[in-house]
C-alpha cells in the first residue's frame, strides 16, 4: 500500500504539471493575465 503511494504521487504530480503547462502554452496568456486570473480565483473562493 505505502510503496504504491510513493510510486504514483510523483507520476500524478508530473502529469498534472504537464497538463497545466500545455493548457497555458496553448492560450498564450501573458504573465499579467495569469496573475489576474489567480487573483480573481482567490477572491472568489477564499474571501
N, C-alpha and C positions, 0 to 999 in steps of 0.2 A: 504493500500500500504506500509506504513512505517513499520508496525509490521511484514509484510511478510519478509522484508529485514532483520530485527532484528532476526527473527527465522531462516532463511535459510543461512545466511552468516556463522555462526559458524558450521553448519552442512556441508556446502560445504568445509570449511577450514579443518575440520577433515577428510573428505573423501579424499581430495587431499593429505593431510599429510600421511594418512594411505596407500594410493596407492603408494606414493613415497617411503615410508618406506618398503613396501612389495617388490617393484622392486629392491631397494638397497640391501635388505636382500637376495634376490634370486641370485643376481650377485656375492655376497660375495666379493665385492671390498674392498681393504684396504683404509684407510683414505687418504693416499698419492695419490692414483689413483683418488679418488673423488675430491680432491683439484686440481689435474692436469686437470681433466675434466672441472671443474668450471672455472679454469683459461683460458683454451683453448676457452670455450664458450664466456667468457668475451672479449677475444682478437678478436674473430670472429665477435661478434655482436656490441660491444661498441666502440672499437677503429677503 
